[in-house]
């Protein structure tokens, strides 16, 4: 049984890139490699990569979205972040 806890994605909480994940920049965005699970995940836009890298600077994901994401694209980024949370690429701080 795994000892990790998977949290439901809550944008009002503070999140950060998982310390077990390395990001490698690519022309399409980035590759995220989780050293614990050995999972490779594609981040398919440079804007998403910037959000993932910088969201720990904010009190919540909502605050990061307000500052970094163009209006009208919030739902798209929330969906992507929820998927990254399920893959343990991002975690609650």
N, C-alpha and C positions, 0 to 999 in steps of 0.2 A: 504494500500500500504506500502511495506517495505521501510525503509529509508536507508537500506544498499545498497551499490553500488558493483556490481559484476564486477570485472575487467577481461578482456581477459588476459590470461596468457602470460606474456612477460618475457622471461628469462634474458633479459638485464637489467631488473629492480631489485631493492632490495626487497626481500620478507622475511617474517617471519611467525612463527607460530602465529595464531590468538590468542590474549590474552584471548578470551572466550573459548579456547579449552584446555582441559586437556588430557595428554597422559598417558596411563598406559601400562607399558612394559608387554609383553607377550612372550611366547616361539617362536611364529611365527613372531614377530615384535612388534606391539602395537595396542591398541584401542585408538581412538581419539574421545572424547566426546565434542560436542559443546554445551555449557551451554545455549546459546541463542536460537538455533534452536532445541535443544534436539536430534540432529542427532548423531548417532554412526557410525564411519567409521573405517575400518580395514586397517592398514598399514602392508603389508604382507612381509616385510623384515626388519631386523635389520639395514641394510645399509640405507634404505629409512628413517627409524626413525632418524638415526644419521644425515642425510642430512636435514630433516625437523627441527630438534632441532638446528642445527648449521648454517643454511643458513643465519641467521641474522648477523653472524660474517663477512659476505662477502659483497662487494659492489654490487654484483648482483648474481642471480642464476647461470649464466654462470660461474662466478668465483668460486662459491661453487662446481659446477659440475666438473670443471677443477681440483680442489684440492681433492675432496672426492669420485668421482665416477670413477671406472675403465674404461679405454678407451674401446670403443665399446659398452658400456651400456648406454650411454648418452640419446639416444632416449627413452629407456624404462623408465628412471627416469623423463624425460620431460613429458611423457604421464601421469605418476603417479602424478606429481606435478600439471599438468593442471586439473586433476580430483579433487585433493585436493583443488585447488583454486575454482572450481565450487561448492564444498561442504562447502566452507568458512572455511576450516581447516587452510589454509595459506592465508595471505593477503599481499598486497603491503605495504611496510613501508613508 
